[in-house]
Amino acid sequence: MGDHSNPNPNPNPNPNPKPKPKPQDRPLDRLHIQDLLVRCIVGINPEEREKEQDVIINVTLHADLSKACRSDDFADTIDYRSLKKRIMTAAQESADLLVE
């Protein structure tokens, strides 16, 4: 009687399985804040810097929100309201000489 053992001990029929993507390899989620109106000082000429002007800001934030998706817990995600306030504060408090 011959040896009937399996020459391939790997039960996986695919000899080159794809590795599981690591968390850092997966595409990031995107959060969009569109058409955020902020009044702030912009411009380089003195007369431009006397009054606040309307500025429209658009932001795309790339973030890993997989934990929030798994937990369904607000504490694990990004607070749009807080993010919007931080953007507005940064723009309003800036003193940079900006050309529109």
N, C-alpha and C positions, 0 to 999 in steps of 0.2 A: 504494500500500500504506500502511496506517495504522500508527501506533505501537502495538506490541504489548507494551510494557514494563508491568510490574506497577505500578499506581498506589500500592499499599501496599508499601513496601520492607521492612516488618517481617514476617518469616516467621512470627511467633507469631500464631496465629489469635485469641488472647485479647487484646483491646486494653488491658485493665486487669489485668495479672497481679498476683497477690498478692506483696508483697515478702517475702523470706526473713526469718523472725524473727531478730532480733539475740539474742546470748546473754543480754543483760540483760533481754530481753522474754519469755523462756521461763519457764514456772512453775518454781519451785525444788522440789528434792526435799525430802522430809520424813523425818527420823529421829525415832523415838519411843523414849523410855526411860520405861517405865511401872512404877509401884509400887516405886520405889527407896526402900528403908527406910534412914533415917539417924537416928542418935541425936545430938541436939544440945540446947543450952539455948534454950528459947523461953519466952515469957510476959513479963509486966510486973511481977508481984508477986514480992517477994524469995523467998518459999517455992517459987514455980514455977521460979526460976532456980538452985536448989540442986542439982538432979539433972537429968541429961539425959533428954529425952523422945523417944519415937518420933515421927518425922515421915515421912510418905509423900510423895515428890516425883514428879511426872509432868512430863516435858519433851518438847516438840516443837521440834526444831531444823530450820529451813529453810536449805538450802544448795544450791549448784550443784555437783552431783556428775558433771556431764557428762564432765569430763576423766577421772575414775576409770572411768567406763563405757567410754570409748574406749580407755584404756590397759590396763585390767584390772590396774593396779598398786596394791598396798596403800598405797604412799606417797602416792597421789593422792586417797585417800578420808579419811573421818573415823574415827578409832579410837574405837569405842564404849567400850572399857575405859578409855582415857585420859579421855574425856569424863565418864564416870561417876565416876571418881576426882576430877576437878576439881569436879564438882557436890558430891560428898560433902565434900570439903575445904572448899569455900566455906561450906557449911551448918554444918559442925562448928566452923569458926573464927569464925563470925559472933558478934557480941556485941550485935546489935540487939535492941531491946525489941519483941518481936512478940506480937501477939494472935492466938491460933489461930482 
